[in-house]
Amino acid sequence: MTRSAFSPRSPRTHDRARPKRSAWRQRLVDAERGMTLGVRGDSTFFVHFFAASVVIAGGFVLALSLIEWVLVVLALTLVLAAEMFKQVLNAVWRSVGHHFQRETHQALRIATAAVFVTIGGTSLVVALIFANAIRRMLA
């Protein structure tokens, strides 16, 4: 059995002595790598980032207040976090899901529904904030 040069247990990667990172620093590295894997792992993130860019540009045009920006950023972050959790469930399903009954596939459907609920809530929050900002501009 041969191992890939990029395998975690490859002798190449362990030849170099690496200093042990502190726990908080390792957590930051793990977060960065997880974010990279999450964004690259699913093309829906590009749709979310495009929509977020449109919302942020609209927020600048409408000159949102600080509290409105906080709500918009919080809503957008909620959608991205829900999508990441859905990806976690997808990864777990791909790796061990075939060992369980087919009914466990319903968890993925529920996760997809949760993403759509957050998208709906975010859309409503952004629409209300933008409507209020437009009302202020026209008054």
Backbone as ProteinMPNN parsed JSONL, in Angstrom:
{"seq_chain_A": "MTRSAFSPRSPRTHDRARPKRSAWRQRLVDAERGMTLGVRGDSTFFVHFFAASVVIAGGFVLALSLIEWVLVVLALTLVLAAEMFKQVLNAVWRSVGHHFQRETHQALRIATAAVFVTIGGTSLVVALIFANAIRRMLA", "coords_chain_A": {"N_chain_A": [[0.848, -1.174, 0.0], [0.72, 2.089, -0.989], [1.445, 5.442, -0.038], [0.155, 8.716, -0.474], [1.971, 11.712, -1.314], [0.915, 13.821, -0.044], [-0.468, 12.891, 2.062], [-1.628, 12.827, 5.445], [-0.115, 11.218, 7.127], [2.204, 10.882, 5.864], [5.695, 10.248, 5.434], [7.189, 12.37, 4.513], [6.003, 14.752, 5.436], [6.465, 14.615, 8.121], [9.163, 14.692, 8.471], [10.247, 17.175, 8.889], [10.839, 19.066, 11.748], [8.335, 20.456, 13.597], [7.458, 23.233, 15.492], [5.362, 23.08, 18.369], [2.198, 24.551, 18.341], [0.517, 27.08, 20.262], [-2.609, 26.572, 21.983], [-4.673, 28.438, 21.363], [-3.693, 29.597, 19.044], [-3.532, 27.414, 17.322], [-6.221, 26.913, 17.107], [-7.063, 29.135, 15.658], [-5.752, 28.628, 13.232], [-7.028, 26.234, 12.515], [-9.637, 27.239, 12.184], [-9.283, 28.956, 10.009], [-8.491, 27.141, 8.01], [-10.76, 25.526, 7.977], [-12.687, 27.362, 7.102], [-11.711, 27.856, 4.547], [-11.967, 25.264, 3.408], [-14.749, 25.001, 3.603], [-15.761, 27.097, 1.969], [-14.638, 26.479, -0.489], [-15.721, 24.002, -0.846], [-18.39, 23.994, -1.642], [-20.462, 25.257, -4.145], [-22.534, 26.963, -3.612], [-21.759, 28.898, -1.857], [-20.631, 30.933, -3.349], [-22.845, 32.079, -4.506], [-24.076, 33.035, -2.189], [-22.095, 34.874, -1.364], [-22.149, 36.65, -3.514], [-24.774, 37.658, -3.305], [-24.542, 38.823, -0.773], [-22.678, 40.809, -1.364], [-24.176, 42.456, -3.048], [-26.126, 43.308, -1.225], [-24.532, 44.662, 0.657], [-23.446, 46.705, -0.961], [-25.844, 48.016, -1.596], [-26.496, 48.859, 0.973], [-24.523, 50.791, 1.436], [-25.228, 52.677, -0.507], [-27.731, 53.448, 0.418], [-27.061, 54.593, 2.811], [-26.998, 53.375, 5.496], [-27.741, 53.246, 9.025], [-25.751, 52.736, 12.027], [-26.867, 50.712, 13.677], [-28.532, 49.467, 11.852], [-26.639, 48.451, 10.068], [-25.415, 46.629, 11.766], [-27.484, 44.769, 12.139], [-27.834, 43.868, 9.492], [-25.307, 42.716, 8.905], [-25.242, 40.747, 10.884], [-27.42, 39.152, 10.076], [-26.538, 38.284, 7.536], [-24.285, 36.838, 8.308], [-25.471, 34.809, 9.75], [-26.711, 33.307, 7.723], [-24.441, 32.33, 6.341], [-23.258, 30.806, 8.374], [-25.243, 28.86, 8.814], [-25.16, 27.566, 6.36], [-22.577, 26.51, 6.504], [-22.874, 24.679, 8.642], [-24.652, 22.941, 7.428], [-22.979, 21.892, 5.492], [-21.226, 20.506, 7.134], [-22.884, 18.438, 8.069], [-23.35, 17.205, 5.592], [-20.75, 16.29, 5.003], [-20.345, 14.474, 7.101], [-22.374, 12.671, 6.51], [-21.488, 11.706, 4.005], [-19.171, 10.376, 4.783], [-19.851, 8.491, 6.849], [-22.513, 7.929, 6.58], [-23.539, 5.886, 4.963], [-23.478, 3.679, 6.526], [-25.668, 3.684, 8.093], [-29.277, 3.615, 8.43], [-31.434, 4.425, 5.666], [-33.244, 6.381, 6.382], [-31.926, 8.247, 7.884], [-31.055, 10.108, 6.158], [-32.827, 12.109, 6.153], [-31.971, 14.039, 7.916], [-30.21, 15.61, 6.445], [-31.993, 16.817, 4.731], [-33.452, 18.336, 6.526], [-31.434, 20.07, 7.373], [-30.98, 21.452, 4.983], [-33.443, 22.716, 4.779], [-33.221, 24.345, 7.025], [-31.246, 26.124, 6.204], [-32.642, 27.441, 4.18], [-34.639, 28.646, 5.706], [-33.112, 30.47, 7.2], [-32.172, 32.029, 5.098], [-34.589, 33.1, 4.187], [-35.393, 34.556, 6.483], [-33.25, 36.365, 6.651], [-33.563, 37.712, 4.225], [-36.007, 38.975, 4.686], [-35.356, 40.67, 6.873], [-33.371, 42.318, 5.687], [-34.885, 43.448, 3.625], [-36.814, 44.899, 5.094], [-35.159, 46.729, 6.441], [-33.969, 48.079, 4.274], [-36.278, 49.138, 3.086], [-37.105, 50.902, 5.074], [-34.914, 52.656, 5.056], [-35.119, 53.698, 2.471], [-37.581, 54.962, 2.697], [-36.889, 56.957, 4.545], [-35.097, 58.426, 2.955], [-36.78, 59.454, 0.986], [-38.495, 61.029, 2.397]], "CA_chain_A": [[0.0, 0.0, 0.0], [1.525, 3.304, -1.065], [0.776, 6.637, 0.483], [0.323, 9.942, -1.235], [2.922, 12.66, -0.738], [0.168, 14.801, 0.732], [-1.17, 12.185, 3.119], [-1.25, 13.342, 6.758], [0.851, 10.344, 7.767], [3.33, 10.72, 4.956], [6.976, 10.539, 6.078], [7.683, 13.677, 4.081], [5.471, 15.835, 6.258], [6.944, 14.506, 9.495], [10.613, 14.822, 8.519], [10.561, 18.487, 9.45], [10.359, 19.264, 13.122], [7.461, 21.616, 13.682], [7.185, 23.602, 16.887], [3.956, 22.951, 18.756], [1.513, 25.837, 18.47], [-0.343, 27.221, 21.43], [-3.974, 26.121, 21.697], [-5.459, 29.485, 20.714], [-3.16, 29.786, 17.696], [-3.964, 26.253, 16.539], [-7.652, 27.089, 16.843], [-7.164, 30.093, 14.551], [-5.336, 27.912, 12.018], [-8.127, 25.32, 12.182], [-10.759, 28.041, 11.703], [-8.946, 29.429, 8.664], [-8.543, 25.991, 7.103], [-12.16, 25.128, 7.875], [-13.363, 28.341, 6.249], [-11.263, 27.588, 3.181], [-12.626, 24.036, 2.96], [-16.181, 25.248, 3.464], [-16.043, 27.949, 0.82], [-14.272, 25.745, -1.71], [-16.442, 22.741, -0.923], [-19.754, 24.088, -2.149], [-20.6, 26.42, -5.01], [-23.569, 27.876, -3.13], [-21.132, 30.024, -1.163], [-20.435, 32.031, -4.288], [-24.15, 32.747, -4.608], [-24.249, 33.791, -0.948], [-21.174, 36.016, -1.371], [-22.653, 37.62, -4.488], [-25.942, 38.314, -2.702], [-24.044, 39.679, 0.306], [-22.048, 41.976, -1.997], [-25.265, 43.33, -3.502], [-26.735, 43.898, -0.032], [-23.584, 45.625, 1.227], [-23.428, 47.865, -1.854], [-27.105, 48.723, -1.363], [-26.409, 49.515, 2.277], [-23.732, 52.016, 1.289], [-26.018, 53.635, -1.287], [-28.826, 53.941, 1.25], [-26.474, 55.195, 4.014], [-27.603, 52.75, 6.676], [-27.221, 53.636, 10.337], [-24.918, 51.714, 12.654], [-27.687, 49.589, 14.135], [-28.986, 48.765, 10.651], [-25.485, 47.673, 9.594], [-25.238, 45.497, 12.681], [-28.515, 43.783, 11.817], [-27.557, 43.293, 8.169], [-24.138, 41.839, 9.023], [-25.662, 39.59, 11.682], [-28.283, 38.311, 9.243], [-25.704, 37.648, 6.514], [-23.434, 35.867, 8.991], [-26.332, 33.679, 10.099], [-26.872, 32.476, 6.529], [-23.179, 31.635, 6.081], [-23.067, 29.787, 9.413], [-26.182, 27.768, 8.549], [-24.619, 26.827, 5.211], [-21.421, 25.735, 6.992], [-23.39, 23.534, 9.405], [-25.198, 21.998, 6.452], [-21.837, 21.205, 4.89], [-20.724, 19.537, 8.115], [-23.761, 17.275, 7.998], [-23.076, 16.529, 4.328], [-19.473, 15.584, 5.121], [-20.564, 13.321, 7.977], [-23.185, 11.714, 5.768], [-20.657, 11.064, 2.986], [-18.16, 9.488, 5.353], [-20.403, 7.388, 7.638], [-23.954, 7.811, 6.379], [-23.929, 4.632, 4.324], [-23.539, 2.643, 7.555], [-26.92, 3.82, 8.812], [-30.476, 3.438, 7.62], [-31.712, 5.493, 4.705], [-34.054, 7.43, 7.001], [-31.066, 9.297, 8.441], [-30.878, 11.117, 5.105], [-33.742, 13.207, 6.472], [-31.206, 15.093, 8.602], [-29.706, 16.516, 5.406], [-33.128, 17.609, 4.246], [-33.754, 19.325, 7.571], [-30.369, 21.072, 7.308], [-31.264, 22.282, 3.821], [-34.579, 23.562, 5.156], [-32.722, 25.361, 7.964], [-30.564, 27.157, 5.403], [-33.673, 28.237, 3.516], [-35.291, 29.475, 6.728], [-32.221, 31.609, 7.494], [-32.179, 32.907, 3.92], [-35.857, 33.827, 4.221], [-35.327, 35.548, 7.558], [-32.298, 37.41, 6.261], [-34.194, 38.51, 3.162], [-37.027, 39.822, 5.306], [-34.667, 41.712, 7.65], [-32.741, 43.26, 4.756], [-35.954, 44.178, 2.929], [-37.385, 45.892, 6.018], [-34.161, 47.783, 6.684], [-33.85, 48.878, 3.053], [-37.526, 49.891, 2.912], [-37.057, 52.014, 6.02], [-33.909, 53.611, 4.576], [-35.681, 54.381, 1.29], [-38.61, 55.862, 3.225], [-36.178, 58.12, 5.115], [-34.523, 59.22, 1.863], [-37.846, 60.119, 0.241], [-39.273, 61.907, 3.282]], "C_chain_A": [[0.895, 1.238, 0.0], [0.713, 4.475, -0.554], [1.088, 7.83, -0.398], [1.317, 10.849, -0.527], [2.215, 13.677, 0.148], [-0.645, 14.157, 1.843], [-0.721, 12.697, 4.481], [-0.184, 12.496, 7.449], [2.077, 10.102, 6.895], [4.641, 11.037, 5.675], [7.528, 11.903, 5.701], [7.247, 14.801, 5.015], [5.996, 15.784, 7.687], [8.456, 14.586, 9.608], [11.023, 16.141, 9.152], [10.0, 18.589, 10.862], [9.567, 20.558, 13.159], [7.245, 21.969, 15.136], [5.69, 23.504, 17.167], [3.361, 24.337, 18.957], [0.736, 25.868, 19.775], [-1.774, 26.896, 21.017], [-4.78, 27.181, 20.958], [-4.991, 29.709, 19.287], [-3.563, 28.619, 16.795], [-5.44, 26.366, 16.194], [-7.88, 28.084, 15.704], [-6.786, 29.445, 13.222], [-6.448, 26.975, 11.567], [-9.335, 26.075, 11.619], [-10.508, 28.515, 10.268], [-9.021, 28.289, 7.658], [-9.972, 25.49, 6.918], [-12.946, 26.063, 6.978], [-12.983, 28.112, 4.787], [-11.934, 26.344, 2.617], [-14.115, 24.254, 2.717], [-16.52, 26.043, 2.221], [-15.729, 27.221, -0.48], [-15.117, 24.498, -1.917], [-17.818, 22.818, -1.544], [-19.907, 25.371, -2.95], [-21.676, 27.39, -4.535], [-22.977, 29.048, -2.364], [-20.909, 31.199, -2.089], [-21.732, 32.787, -4.512], [-24.385, 33.597, -3.365], [-23.349, 35.022, -0.926], [-21.611, 37.07, -2.378], [-23.838, 38.39, -3.913], [-25.507, 39.256, -1.579], [-23.392, 40.939, -0.257], [-23.097, 42.969, -2.472], [-25.901, 44.038, -2.311], [-25.812, 44.953, 0.572], [-23.495, 46.876, 0.358], [-24.708, 48.683, -1.686], [-27.118, 49.456, -0.038], [-25.605, 50.798, 2.219], [-24.501, 53.081, 0.533], [-27.113, 54.251, -0.425], [-28.355, 54.573, 2.554], [-27.147, 54.669, 5.286], [-26.959, 53.263, 7.951], [-26.418, 52.475, 10.92], [-25.738, 50.494, 13.065], [-28.226, 48.79, 12.941], [-27.859, 47.917, 10.063], [-25.267, 46.441, 10.472], [-26.24, 44.392, 12.355], [-28.266, 43.102, 10.477], [-26.387, 42.313, 8.25], [-24.481, 40.586, 9.818], [-26.516, 38.623, 10.852], [-27.471, 37.578, 8.174], [-24.811, 36.573, 7.128], [-24.235, 34.625, 9.365], [-26.532, 32.741, 8.904], [-25.599, 31.678, 6.257], [-22.928, 30.536, 7.112], [-24.004, 28.599, 9.192], [-25.693, 26.919, 7.374], [-23.414, 25.98, 5.619], [-21.889, 24.509, 7.785], [-24.005, 22.483, 8.476], [-24.071, 21.221, 5.782], [-21.218, 20.184, 5.842], [-21.57, 18.27, 8.075], [-23.557, 16.498, 6.703], [-21.787, 15.719, 4.401], [-19.61, 14.349, 6.002], [-21.361, 12.255, 7.241], [-22.345, 10.98, 4.723], [-19.67, 10.075, 3.589], [-18.759, 8.307, 6.117], [-21.879, 7.137, 7.394], [-24.386, 6.494, 5.78], [-23.978, 3.47, 5.323], [-24.873, 2.648, 8.305], [-28.095, 3.614, 7.857], [-30.69, 4.64, 6.713], [-32.506, 6.646, 5.323], [-33.191, 8.548, 7.593], [-30.764, 10.377, 7.411], [-31.804, 12.311, 5.342], [-33.028, 14.343, 7.205], [-30.641, 16.09, 7.595], [-30.819, 17.387, 4.848], [-33.506, 18.686, 5.258], [-32.701, 20.431, 7.563], [-30.577, 22.004, 6.117], [-32.428, 23.219, 4.101], [-34.132, 24.671, 6.111], [-31.991, 26.479, 7.224], [-31.599, 28.043, 4.724], [-34.44, 29.115, 4.498], [-34.419, 30.688, 7.051], [-32.156, 32.568, 6.316], [-33.462, 33.728, 3.889], [-35.875, 34.903, 5.291], [-34.392, 36.696, 7.231], [-32.895, 38.307, 5.189], [-35.235, 39.462, 3.736], [-36.384, 40.97, 6.086], [-34.066, 42.761, 6.725], [-33.802, 44.079, 4.026], [-36.573, 45.244, 3.833], [-36.426, 47.05, 6.273], [-34.033, 48.677, 5.461], [-35.108, 49.706, 2.813], [-37.558, 51.095, 3.843], [-36.063, 53.076, 5.574], [-34.413, 54.366, 3.357], [-36.756, 55.368, 1.73], [-37.988, 57.127, 3.802], [-35.627, 59.025, 4.022], [-35.593, 60.026, 1.14], [-38.631, 61.102, 1.094], [-38.678, 63.296, 3.355]], "O_chain_A": [[1.728, 1.409, 0.89], [-0.516, 4.499, -0.626], [2.165, 7.924, -0.988], [1.49, 10.775, 0.689], [2.843, 14.318, 0.991], [-1.437, 14.835, 2.498], [0.464, 12.98, 4.66], [0.572, 13.011, 8.273], [2.883, 9.213, 7.17], [4.699, 11.994, 6.448], [8.253, 12.521, 6.48], [8.033, 15.69, 5.342], [5.976, 16.793, 8.391], [8.992, 14.553, 10.716], [12.024, 16.215, 9.864], [8.848, 18.245, 11.124], [10.071, 21.622, 12.798], [6.887, 21.105, 15.937], [4.863, 23.809, 16.308], [3.931, 25.184, 19.644], [0.35, 24.833, 20.318], [-2.109, 26.941, 19.833], [-5.502, 26.855, 20.016], [-5.806, 29.982, 18.406], [-3.898, 28.824, 15.628], [-5.862, 25.96, 15.111], [-8.779, 27.901, 14.883], [-7.431, 29.689, 12.203], [-6.778, 26.921, 10.382], [-9.982, 25.602, 10.685], [-11.404, 28.479, 9.425], [-9.563, 28.462, 6.566], [-10.349, 25.077, 5.822], [-13.776, 25.62, 6.185], [-13.835, 28.168, 3.901], [-12.417, 26.355, 1.484], [-14.672, 23.75, 1.742], [-17.459, 25.707, 1.499], [-16.469, 27.336, -1.457], [-15.221, 23.993, -3.034], [-18.365, 21.789, -1.94], [-19.527, 26.448, -2.489], [-21.729, 28.526, -5.005], [-23.623, 30.087, -2.233], [-20.99, 32.35, -1.659], [-21.719, 34.005, -4.689], [-24.835, 34.739, -3.463], [-23.784, 36.099, -0.517], [-21.461, 38.265, -2.122], [-23.904, 39.615, -4.015], [-26.041, 40.358, -1.449], [-23.539, 42.019, 0.314], [-22.931, 44.179, -2.319], [-26.183, 45.235, -2.377], [-26.272, 46.028, 0.958], [-23.471, 47.991, 0.881], [-24.655, 49.912, -1.64], [-27.682, 50.545, 0.07], [-25.953, 51.783, 2.87], [-24.44, 54.26, 0.884], [-27.39, 55.446, -0.53], [-29.183, 55.047, 3.333], [-27.772, 55.417, 6.038], [-25.794, 53.661, 7.964], [-26.409, 51.373, 10.372], [-25.328, 49.361, 12.817], [-28.358, 47.569, 13.021], [-28.093, 46.797, 9.611], [-24.971, 45.354, 9.976], [-25.879, 43.217, 12.304], [-28.465, 41.894, 10.345], [-26.469, 41.204, 7.722], [-24.055, 39.487, 9.464], [-26.336, 37.408, 10.933], [-27.688, 36.391, 7.932], [-24.606, 35.517, 6.529], [-23.718, 33.51, 9.299], [-26.524, 31.521, 9.063], [-25.668, 30.482, 5.974], [-22.443, 29.458, 6.767], [-23.595, 27.451, 9.368], [-25.804, 25.694, 7.4], [-23.249, 24.86, 5.135], [-21.348, 23.417, 7.608], [-23.887, 21.283, 8.719], [-24.202, 20.022, 5.535], [-20.745, 19.131, 5.416], [-21.037, 17.161, 8.052], [-23.588, 15.267, 6.708], [-21.735, 14.589, 3.915], [-19.054, 13.297, 5.689], [-21.054, 11.068, 7.34], [-22.474, 9.765, 4.569], [-19.365, 9.051, 2.978], [-18.214, 7.206, 6.039], [-22.44, 6.201, 7.963], [-25.49, 6.024, 6.057], [-24.47, 2.391, 4.99], [-25.169, 1.723, 9.061], [-27.921, 3.462, 6.648], [-30.183, 5.731, 6.973], [-32.44, 7.772, 4.83], [-33.668, 9.667, 7.782], [-30.268, 11.448, 7.762], [-31.586, 13.392, 4.794], [-33.452, 15.495, 7.113], [-30.6, 17.29, 7.869], [-30.605, 18.557, 4.531], [-33.838, 19.811, 4.886], [-33.036, 21.604, 7.728], [-30.371, 23.212, 6.232], [-32.401, 24.384, 3.705], [-34.607, 25.803, 6.018], [-32.112, 27.649, 7.586], [-31.448, 29.264, 4.696], [-34.848, 30.222, 4.145], [-34.924, 31.805, 7.163], [-32.093, 33.783, 6.505], [-33.427, 34.923, 3.596], [-36.317, 36.025, 5.047], [-34.701, 37.857, 7.498], [-32.748, 39.528, 5.244], [-35.33, 40.617, 3.319], [-36.82, 42.116, 5.972], [-34.233, 43.959, 6.951], [-33.628, 45.282, 3.832], [-36.828, 46.363, 3.389], [-36.836, 48.21, 6.314], [-33.993, 49.901, 5.59], [-35.017, 50.856, 2.382], [-37.986, 52.18, 3.45], [-36.337, 54.27, 5.697], [-34.155, 55.563, 3.226], [-36.839, 56.478, 1.203], [-38.488, 58.23, 3.582], [-35.679, 60.25, 4.141], [-35.342, 61.158, 0.726], [-39.364, 61.932, 0.556], [-39.209, 64.159, 4.055]]}, "name": "protein", "num_of_chains": 1, "seq": "MTRSAFSPRSPRTHDRARPKRSAWRQRLVDAERGMTLGVRGDSTFFVHFFAASVVIAGGFVLALSLIEWVLVVLALTLVLAAEMFKQVLNAVWRSVGHHFQRETHQALRIATAAVFVTIGGTSLVVALIFANAIRRMLA"}
